[in-house]
Every structure is written in C-alpha cells, then in structure tokens.
Amino acid sequence: MLEIRWHGRGGQGAVTAAEILATAVINEGRFAQAFAAFGPERRGAPVLAFTRINDKEILLRAQIYEPDVIVVLDHNLVSMEGLEEGLKSNGMVVLNTVSEPEAFMKRFVEAGRIATVDATDIAIKELGTPITNTAILGALARASGVVKLETLEWIFRERFKAYAEKNINAVRSAYQQTKVLERRGQS
C-alpha cells in the first residue's frame, strides 16, 4: 500500500488534490481513499490531507503517520519543523519550491527520491491564482508514476468543466518542469 501525506494551507487545495488523486487511481482500476485531518482550520492555516493507494481493498481508516510520500503544496511550509517526521526509509518527497532537489538532501535523509517544482509560479501563470494543487499533482505524477497524466487530465475535465484547460495546462507544466533527484545506494 502507498500512503501519501499532503501538507498545505487552507485554501490551497490540499484536500482536493488528495481526492483527485484517489479518484484518478480508482479510474485506473486500483483502490484508494482520501481524507483530511480537520481541526479549527481556516484559510491560510496549515492543513493535512492523506491518500492511500492499493491494488486491493483498503480497510485501514487511521491517519497516516509513516508515509511513503510527503507532498508539500506551500513553499513556506518546506522549512516547517517536523515536516519529515515518519517518512519511510527510501520514501519520496515532492516539494513546491524554487530550490533544486539537492538542497534538501540533508533535511530529508530518509528520502530515496526528492522532487521539486515551482508550483506557485505555475499556478499564477496558468490559473491566475496561487492555488497549487493541480500543479503539485503534475509533479507527483512525474516523480512517482503513481497515476497517468492523461487520467488526471480526464478528471480535471470532469470536475472543473469551465476551468479544465487552465488546470490541465498547470498539471502539464508542472509535470514537465519537475526536477527529480534519485539517491543511489538507498536501502
């Protein structure tokens, strides 16, 4: 089972991204679940969301404490204390940042793969707003191969209707611009 923990801020679409990924995976014939950890969140407050993906039915309903993948939608959260907590050995980190993946090797010592993309810039250019969820989905698709880009595009057409093409442009741009560092010798 692949477990993903999403870090974002209220209003950036972390919960929506988790749901879109789950929907896309289900459309590809696998099982998935997506959910959020809600408290007194408000726009701009840190938010957690989660996605589980498996080839068989998922019965587990607990929060994800030891993710295989950590996805960060807000570039200001990249430096947040404890962000890397629980990341499984040889896990993956997908970050919204202007920095290169190599800049995070010491921070995410357990990561076997680190991917970076300037999702904020892409979102502003393609959507006209810094809502980074569709761009970060493109980065995740590129870095992990967990879902096909075409499936995400189909979901955007179904879900966003009038705004589908803008979101498709964002996911494609992020997919193309994502930089991935694969660490050698990780166990």
Summary of the structure (lengths in Angstrom):
residues: 187
radius of gyration: 15.1
end to end distance: 18.2
largest distance: 46.2
contacts: 645
relative contact order: 0.17
helix: 38%
strand: 25%
